[in-house]
Amino acid sequence: MGVTEPRIDPRIGLVVAVLAVSMSAILVRWSGAAASVAAFYRVLLTTVLLAPLALGRHRSAFGRLARRDVLAAAATGVALAVHFAAWFESLAWTSVAASVTLVQCQPLFVAVGAWALLDERVTRGTTAGILVAIGGIIVMSVGELLGSGTVGQRPLYGNALALVGGVMAAGYVLAGRSLRQRFPLIPYVTVVYGVAAVCLFIFVVASGHPVTGYPPREWALFLAMAVGPGVFGHTVLNWALAHVESSMVSVSLLGEPVGSALLALLLLAEIPGPSTVAGGVVVLVGIGVVARSRAVGATPAD
């Protein structure tokens, strides 16, 4: 079945999505709640916003879920939950520029995971891009260890958490690939977000953080995370994948670290050090090389 022509230019959708996800780190920084609590409410409220549409217009899709599909959705949701928990926590310990750049390394981990788990060929371009990005990560981390610019309280710890978030984002992409081929967008993201919300709720309770009792300002921030980065960000990006090349979506996501760093400068007065800027640029170049290499080597089935 072919994909119908969208009524909205997908390129406009990509611009909106990148702007929306660029605001995510700022909203997390503004929140006074624990990182896991903010992650939980972002995912939960996104699920609540999308569930009526999923149940109203796509109810039949849920009836076609086989047991293996449920397990795949659960694995995808778990990976997404760990991604959000690790990345949100990283923002408390390192700079916005470093955190967002490192979490966007997920295309590198997707390339490695596709080679290890899906037997996909790794081209010289992919290998070169991975090595370039690793070099950028080293430059960024060494510079932050020396303490240049705004780097956070424990930059290496925060950077490590951001990398864990990137690995889990890659797992989210790899685990969800088969489901995306068989189910419409809204049912897919509703199931995955729902499982992620359950996992994050368990983590919040186990960590002893309060689930309720937050002031109106926090609830407004939680809702903003769900509507902006959740609905208009990641969900629109998933929609765009049906209408434009995956390479274009991957490259467009390189705008998130730039947008987040600029917003952090304007709204948080957070000035990244020279090593963070230089290392971040090298990381983005490496990611771009990997994205381009994978697009050139992709088969029509991708």
N, C-alpha and C positions, 0 to 999 in steps of 0.2 A: 504494500500500500504506500503510495507516494505521500510526501509531505505537502499539505496545502499551502498556497501562497499566503504569507502573513499580511495582515492589514496594516501593520506598523513596520517600518524599516528596521530590520534586526540590528543595523549599525547604531540606530538611535537607542535601541534597547541596551546595547553593550555600553554606550556612554552612560546611560542612567544607572546601570548595574555597577559599573566601576566607581562612579561617584558615591553610590550608596554603600558599597563595601568599604570604601576609603574612610567613611565616617565611623566604622565599627570600633576601631581602636580608641578613638576620641571618646565615644560614649562609654566604653569600659573604664577609661581613665577618670571620667567624671563621676562614675558610680562609686558610692562608698560601701557597697555590699561586697561580700567575698566573691572572688572570681568565679567559683563554682556556682554560686547563687545567681550571678548575672548570666552565666552561660545557660543555666537551667531555665530561667524565665525567658531568655531570648528564644530558645528552642520551643519551649512550651507554648508561648504566645504565638509564635509563628505557626505551630500546629493548629492551635485554636482558630486562627484566622483563615487557614486553608481548609480545615476539615469540613465546613459546610459545603464548600464547592466540590470537594472530593466525594462526599456522600450524596450530594444532590445531582451532580452531572456525571459522575463516574462510578456509581455504586456497583455496576456489573463487573467492573475490573477487579474488584476485591474478591468476587466469587471465583475468579480464575486463578487465584493464588494457590499454587501447589506447595507441598511441604518444603521442598528445597528452596522455593522462592521466599517463603517465610523465614527460613534460616539465613538466606542471603541478605534479606532485608534487615534481619536482626544484627548480623555481622556488620552491615553497612552503618546501622544506627549506633552500634557500640563504637566503631571507629570514629564516627562524627562526634560522639560525646567526648571521647578522649581528646580529639582535636581541639574542641572548644575549651575544655577544662585546662589543657596544657597551655594553649595560646593565651587565653584570658589571664592566666596566672603569670605568664611571662611578662605581660605588660606592667606588672607591679615591680619588676626587678631590672628591666633593661629599657632602653629608649624605644619610643614608638617606631622610629625609622628602622632600627635593627630588628625588632620583633616582627614587624610586618614583612620586611624583606626576607627574613629567614623562614617564616611560615609559608611564604610564597615559593619556597624551593620544592614544593610538592611535584612539579613536573619532572624534576630530577629523580625523585623516588618512584614516580610512576614508571619512568623509563627503566629503572633497575628492577622494579617489581614485575613489569611486563616481560622482561627478559628472564627473570628467575621463575615466575609462576605461569606465564602464558607462552613461553618459548618464542617470544618475539625477538627479531634480530636487532642487535645494537650496532648502529652504524658508527663510523669514525667520527662523524659530526656530533653524535650523541655523546660519545666518550669524551671528546674534546670539550663540549659544553659542560659536562659534569665536572671535569678537572678544573675548568676556568671558574665555575661557581664555587667549588671547594676552596680554590685560592682566594676568592673574595671573602668567603666566610672566615678564613684564617686571618686575612688582613683586618677585617672588622673586629674579630675577637681579640687579637693581640693589641690593637689600638685601644679598645675599650678597657682592656686589662691595665693599660698604662694610664687610663683616666683622662682622655682628651674629650672635651665637649660634655654634653648631657648624656650620660650613659646609664643612669639608674643605680640602685643600691648594690645589686649583685649582678653585673652584666653578663658574666659567663654563665651563671645559673639561669638567668632569664633567656639568654640565647639558646641554651640547651633545651629549655622548655619549648621555645619557638620551633626548634628543629623537630622535637617530638610531635608538635602540632602539625608540622609539615609532613612528617611520615604518616601520621594518622589520616591526614587529608588525602594522601596518596592511596592509603588503604580504602578510604571511603570511595574514591574513584574506581579503583580496581574491583572492589567487592560489588559495587553497584552497576557495573557495566552490563551484565546480563539482564538485570531487571529493567534497566532503561530501554533495552531493545524490545521488551515484551509488554510494557505497561505505559500508559500515558503519564505525562509529567506530574500532574497534581496528585494522583493516587500514590505514585512513587515517593515523592517528597513527603507526603503526609505520613506514610508508613515509617519512613526512615527518621523523620523528625520526631515522631511519636516514640519510637524505640529509644532514640537519643535522650528524649526528655525523661523517660523512665530511668535510664542509667544515671543521668545527672542528678535526678531526685534522690536516688539511693546514695550517691556519693555525698550529696549535701547533708543528708540525714546522718550518714556514718561519720562525717566530719564534725558534727555537732553545731553546724551553722543554723541559725533560725530561718525558717521557711516563710514566716509571715512577720508582721509588725514593722514593715518598712514605711518610711514617710512617703507622701505623695510624689516628691521629687524622684525617688528611686523607682516607683511604679511607672512614672512618665519615661524614665530612661530605659527601663525594661521594655516598655511598649515601643519606644523609638528603635531599639535594637531589633525588635521583631519586624516592624514595618519597613524600616530602612534596609539595613544589611540582610535581613531575613527574606522578606517578600520581594522587595525591589532590587535586592542584590543577588544572592545566590539562586533564588528561584527564577529570576529573569535570565540569569546566565545559563541555567539549565534549559530554559525555553529557547534561547538563541542558538544553542547547539544543534537544534533541529533545522535551522535555516541558514547557518553560515558554517564555514570550515572550522574544525576544531582548532586549527593553528591560529586562526584569527581571534578566537576566544582566549586561547592561551596567551597570545601576545598582548591582547588588550588588558589582561589581568596584571601585566607588568606595570600598569598605571596605578595600581593600588598602593604600592609602597611610596611612589612619588606623591600621590594625593594625600596619603596619611601623614607623610613627613611634612608636607606644606601646611596641612591643617594643624599638626602638632606645633609647628612654628608659630602659626597665627593665633591659635586658641589656647595653647598650653605654654607658650614662650619656651618651647623645648628646642634648643639648638644642637643638632647632631655634630659630633666632632669630625675632623677631616678624615680620620680612618673609617668612621661609619659611612660617610658619604662615598669615599673612594671604594671601600669594600663593597658597599651596596651596589654601586654602579657595575662593578665587576661581576657580582652575583647575578644581577639582572641581565647582563650580556650573556653569561653562561646559560641562564634559563632560556633566553631568546634563541640561542644556538640550538639547544635541545629541542625546543618547540618546533623550530623550523626544520630540523633534521628529521624529527618524527613525522612531521606533515609530509615531507618529500617522500619518505619511505613507507607511508601508510597505504594500506590496501583499500579498495572501495568499500569493504565491509566495515571499516572504521567509521 
